[in-house]
Amino acid sequence: MSASDAPRLLATVFSAPSLSRCVPIAILVGTLLSLVNQGTVIASGDATAATWWRVLFNYLVPFCVSSAGFFSCRRAAWRTGTR
């Protein structure tokens, strides 16, 4: 296998197989984190712009982590030739 056959980061992360696995994880974990960490602030109506930025990151971080795992799995499969 040549280096040109290696999985590309953005193409892999934003591929349909990756998104179909990583988006549900991000939604579940992001929702749980938001409820635990900002739930009372949002429920009380005291949410500021900073609160909503935190909520955004509560979804972004699990998406990035699960995408990194997906990519590393694909890269490992490429290296061993097991695709």
GUKELUM-989521 format. One record per residue (C-alpha): x, y, z. Coordinates in steps of 0.2 Angstrom, whole numbers, plus 5000, padded with zeros to 4 digits. Example, Ala and Ser with C-alpha at 12.3 -4.5 7.8 and 13.67 -1.06 7.14 Angstrom:
! GUKELUM-989521
<atom><xx>5062</xx><yy>4978</yy><zz>5039</zz></atom>
<atom><xx>5068</xx><yy>4995</yy><zz>5036</zz></atom>
END
This chain:
! GUKELUM-989521
<atom><xx>5000</xx><yy>5000</yy><zz>5000</zz></atom>
<atom><xx>5006</xx><yy>5017</yy><zz>4996</zz></atom>
<atom><xx>5006</xx><yy>5033</yy><zz>5006</zz></atom>
<atom><xx>4993</xx><yy>5040</yy><zz>4994</zz></atom>
<atom><xx>4981</xx><yy>5026</yy><zz>4999</zz></atom>
<atom><xx>4982</xx><yy>5032</yy><zz>5018</zz></atom>
<atom><xx>4966</xx><yy>5038</yy><zz>5025</zz></atom>
<atom><xx>4965</xx><yy>5057</yy><zz>5025</zz></atom>
<atom><xx>4959</xx><yy>5065</yy><zz>5041</zz></atom>
<atom><xx>4945</xx><yy>5077</yy><zz>5035</zz></atom>
<atom><xx>4939</xx><yy>5065</yy><zz>5022</zz></atom>
<atom><xx>4938</xx><yy>5051</yy><zz>5035</zz></atom>
<atom><xx>4930</xx><yy>5062</yy><zz>5049</zz></atom>
<atom><xx>4917</xx><yy>5069</yy><zz>5038</zz></atom>
<atom><xx>4913</xx><yy>5053</yy><zz>5029</zz></atom>
<atom><xx>4896</xx><yy>5045</yy><zz>5030</zz></atom>
<atom><xx>4902</xx><yy>5030</yy><zz>5040</zz></atom>
<atom><xx>4911</xx><yy>5042</yy><zz>5053</zz></atom>
<atom><xx>4896</xx><yy>5054</yy><zz>5055</zz></atom>
<atom><xx>4884</xx><yy>5040</yy><zz>5057</zz></atom>
<atom><xx>4894</xx><yy>5034</yy><zz>5072</zz></atom>
<atom><xx>4901</xx><yy>5050</yy><zz>5079</zz></atom>
<atom><xx>4886</xx><yy>5062</yy><zz>5078</zz></atom>
<atom><xx>4874</xx><yy>5051</yy><zz>5089</zz></atom>
<atom><xx>4889</xx><yy>5049</yy><zz>5102</zz></atom>
<atom><xx>4891</xx><yy>5068</yy><zz>5102</zz></atom>
<atom><xx>4872</xx><yy>5071</yy><zz>5104</zz></atom>
<atom><xx>4871</xx><yy>5059</yy><zz>5119</zz></atom>
<atom><xx>4886</xx><yy>5064</yy><zz>5128</zz></atom>
<atom><xx>4884</xx><yy>5082</yy><zz>5124</zz></atom>
<atom><xx>4866</xx><yy>5082</yy><zz>5131</zz></atom>
<atom><xx>4871</xx><yy>5073</yy><zz>5147</zz></atom>
<atom><xx>4886</xx><yy>5085</yy><zz>5150</zz></atom>
<atom><xx>4875</xx><yy>5100</yy><zz>5146</zz></atom>
<atom><xx>4862</xx><yy>5094</yy><zz>5158</zz></atom>
<atom><xx>4874</xx><yy>5091</yy><zz>5172</zz></atom>
<atom><xx>4885</xx><yy>5106</yy><zz>5170</zz></atom>
<atom><xx>4873</xx><yy>5120</yy><zz>5164</zz></atom>
<atom><xx>4856</xx><yy>5112</yy><zz>5167</zz></atom>
<atom><xx>4852</xx><yy>5123</yy><zz>5182</zz></atom>
<atom><xx>4858</xx><yy>5139</yy><zz>5174</zz></atom>
<atom><xx>4848</xx><yy>5136</yy><zz>5158</zz></atom>
<atom><xx>4832</xx><yy>5130</yy><zz>5168</zz></atom>
<atom><xx>4833</xx><yy>5146</yy><zz>5179</zz></atom>
<atom><xx>4834</xx><yy>5157</yy><zz>5164</zz></atom>
<atom><xx>4851</xx><yy>5164</yy><zz>5168</zz></atom>
<atom><xx>4860</xx><yy>5157</yy><zz>5153</zz></atom>
<atom><xx>4872</xx><yy>5170</yy><zz>5146</zz></atom>
<atom><xx>4882</xx><yy>5169</yy><zz>5130</zz></atom>
<atom><xx>4896</xx><yy>5160</yy><zz>5139</zz></atom>
<atom><xx>4884</xx><yy>5147</yy><zz>5145</zz></atom>
<atom><xx>4879</xx><yy>5143</yy><zz>5127</zz></atom>
<atom><xx>4897</xx><yy>5143</yy><zz>5122</zz></atom>
<atom><xx>4900</xx><yy>5130</yy><zz>5135</zz></atom>
<atom><xx>4885</xx><yy>5120</yy><zz>5129</zz></atom>
<atom><xx>4892</xx><yy>5120</yy><zz>5111</zz></atom>
<atom><xx>4909</xx><yy>5114</yy><zz>5117</zz></atom>
<atom><xx>4899</xx><yy>5100</yy><zz>5127</zz></atom>
<atom><xx>4894</xx><yy>5093</yy><zz>5110</zz></atom>
<atom><xx>4910</xx><yy>5097</yy><zz>5100</zz></atom>
<atom><xx>4922</xx><yy>5089</yy><zz>5112</zz></atom>
<atom><xx>4914</xx><yy>5071</yy><zz>5111</zz></atom>
<atom><xx>4912</xx><yy>5073</yy><zz>5093</zz></atom>
<atom><xx>4931</xx><yy>5076</yy><zz>5091</zz></atom>
<atom><xx>4935</xx><yy>5062</yy><zz>5103</zz></atom>
<atom><xx>4924</xx><yy>5049</yy><zz>5094</zz></atom>
<atom><xx>4930</xx><yy>5055</yy><zz>5077</zz></atom>
<atom><xx>4948</xx><yy>5054</yy><zz>5083</zz></atom>
<atom><xx>4945</xx><yy>5036</yy><zz>5088</zz></atom>
<atom><xx>4936</xx><yy>5032</yy><zz>5071</zz></atom>
<atom><xx>4951</xx><yy>5039</yy><zz>5062</zz></atom>
<atom><xx>4964</xx><yy>5030</yy><zz>5072</zz></atom>
<atom><xx>4954</xx><yy>5014</yy><zz>5069</zz></atom>
<atom><xx>4954</xx><yy>5017</yy><zz>5050</zz></atom>
<atom><xx>4973</xx><yy>5022</yy><zz>5050</zz></atom>
<atom><xx>4977</xx><yy>5006</yy><zz>5060</zz></atom>
<atom><xx>4967</xx><yy>4995</yy><zz>5048</zz></atom>
<atom><xx>4976</xx><yy>5004</yy><zz>5033</zz></atom>
<atom><xx>4993</xx><yy>5000</yy><zz>5041</zz></atom>
<atom><xx>4990</xx><yy>4982</yy><zz>5044</zz></atom>
<atom><xx>4981</xx><yy>4980</yy><zz>5027</zz></atom>
<atom><xx>4965</xx><yy>4974</yy><zz>5034</zz></atom>
<atom><xx>4954</xx><yy>4988</yy><zz>5029</zz></atom>
END
